[in-house]
Amino acid sequence: MRIFADEGELVEKYRRLSDEGRARISNQIECELRIDAEVAAKRQESQRKGIEAAKKAGIHYGRPQTNFPANWDVVYAQWKAQDITADEAAVKLGISKATLYRMEKRRGIKESQTASD
């Protein structure tokens, strides 16, 4: 298969094609795109079925949640009382500030779930 030097050469060859030649190229491209779309749809369906089966089997995908540190309640109370900053609380807990905020959100969700039960 010959590789063309530039786009101009390709465009010129395409212009020299007859209408029938252009139609054949367009049809071939369209067929290949349809086949690719069908293959992708089949792969997605198969993947979806596999994920559903894994969930039913109790398999968890993704990174596991970080457990709350042992001193969470004490440090969290200090932070909420504004005795320490979020940076200081994260250092005391041995986690990042982003994890601190994520845990705070998760704690709030758990409290609201237990309150509604």
C-alpha positions as CSV (number, residue, x, y, z in Angstrom):
1,M,0.0,0.0,0.0
2,R,1.4,3.4,-1.0
3,I,1.4,6.2,1.6
4,F,0.8,9.6,0.1
5,A,3.2,12.5,0.7
6,D,0.5,15.0,1.6
7,E,-3.2,15.7,1.8
8,G,-3.2,17.6,-1.5
9,E,-2.2,14.5,-3.4
10,L,-5.1,12.6,-1.8
11,V,-7.6,15.3,-2.6
12,E,-6.4,15.4,-6.2
13,K,-6.8,11.6,-6.6
14,Y,-10.3,11.8,-5.1
15,R,-11.3,14.6,-7.5
16,R,-10.2,12.5,-10.4
17,L,-12.5,9.6,-9.4
18,S,-15.7,9.1,-11.2
19,D,-19.0,9.5,-9.4
20,E,-19.3,5.8,-9.2
21,G,-15.8,5.5,-7.6
22,R,-16.7,8.2,-5.0
23,A,-19.9,6.4,-4.2
24,R,-18.1,3.1,-3.7
25,I,-15.6,4.7,-1.3
26,S,-18.4,6.4,0.6
27,N,-20.3,3.1,0.9
28,Q,-17.3,1.2,2.1
29,I,-16.6,3.8,4.8
30,E,-20.2,3.8,5.8
31,C,-20.2,0.0,6.1
32,E,-17.0,0.0,8.2
33,L,-18.4,2.6,10.5
34,R,-21.6,0.5,11.0
35,I,-19.6,-2.6,11.7
36,D,-17.4,-0.7,14.2
37,A,-20.6,0.6,15.9
38,E,-22.1,-2.9,16.1
39,V,-18.9,-4.3,17.6
40,A,-18.8,-1.5,20.2
41,A,-22.4,-2.1,21.1
42,K,-21.9,-5.9,21.5
43,R,-18.8,-5.2,23.7
44,Q,-20.7,-2.8,25.9
45,E,-23.6,-5.2,26.3
46,S,-21.2,-8.0,27.2
47,Q,-19.4,-5.7,29.7
48,R,-22.7,-4.6,31.3
49,K,-23.7,-8.3,31.8
50,G,-20.4,-9.1,33.3
51,I,-20.6,-6.2,35.7
52,E,-24.1,-7.1,36.8
53,A,-23.1,-10.7,37.4
54,A,-20.1,-9.5,39.5
55,K,-22.3,-7.2,41.5
56,K,-24.7,-10.1,42.2
57,A,-21.7,-12.2,43.3
58,G,-20.8,-9.4,45.7
59,I,-17.6,-8.2,43.9
60,H,-16.9,-4.5,44.4
61,Y,-15.2,-2.5,41.7
62,G,-13.1,0.5,42.3
63,R,-10.8,1.7,45.1
64,P,-11.9,0.5,48.6
65,Q,-13.1,3.2,50.9
66,T,-10.7,4.4,53.6
67,N,-11.7,3.5,57.1
68,F,-12.2,6.2,59.7
69,P,-9.1,6.7,61.8
70,A,-9.3,5.6,65.5
71,N,-9.1,9.3,66.7
72,W,-11.6,10.6,64.2
73,D,-14.3,11.7,66.6
74,V,-11.9,13.7,68.8
75,V,-10.1,15.4,65.9
76,Y,-13.3,16.0,64.0
77,A,-14.9,17.7,67.1
78,Q,-11.8,19.9,67.4
79,W,-12.0,20.8,63.8
80,K,-15.7,21.6,63.8
81,A,-15.3,23.7,67.0
82,Q,-12.6,25.6,65.0
83,D,-9.9,24.8,67.5
84,I,-7.8,23.5,64.7
85,T,-7.7,24.0,60.9
86,A,-8.5,21.4,58.3
87,D,-4.8,21.1,57.5
88,E,-4.0,20.4,61.1
89,A,-6.8,17.9,61.4
90,A,-5.7,16.0,58.3
91,V,-2.1,15.9,59.7
92,K,-3.4,14.6,63.1
93,L,-5.5,11.9,61.3
94,G,-2.7,11.0,58.9
95,I,-4.8,11.6,55.8
96,S,-5.0,14.2,53.1
97,K,-7.3,17.2,53.3
98,A,-9.4,15.9,50.4
99,T,-9.9,12.6,52.3
100,L,-10.9,14.6,55.4
101,Y,-13.6,16.3,53.4
102,R,-14.7,13.1,51.8
103,M,-14.9,11.3,55.2
104,E,-16.9,14.3,56.6
105,K,-19.4,13.9,53.7
106,R,-19.6,10.1,54.2
107,R,-20.1,10.6,57.9
108,G,-23.0,13.0,57.3
109,I,-24.6,10.5,54.9
110,K,-24.3,7.7,57.4
111,E,-25.8,9.8,60.2
112,S,-28.7,10.8,58.1
113,Q,-29.4,7.2,57.2
114,T,-29.3,6.1,60.8
115,A,-31.5,9.0,61.8
116,S,-34.2,8.0,59.2
117,D,-34.1,4.3,60.3
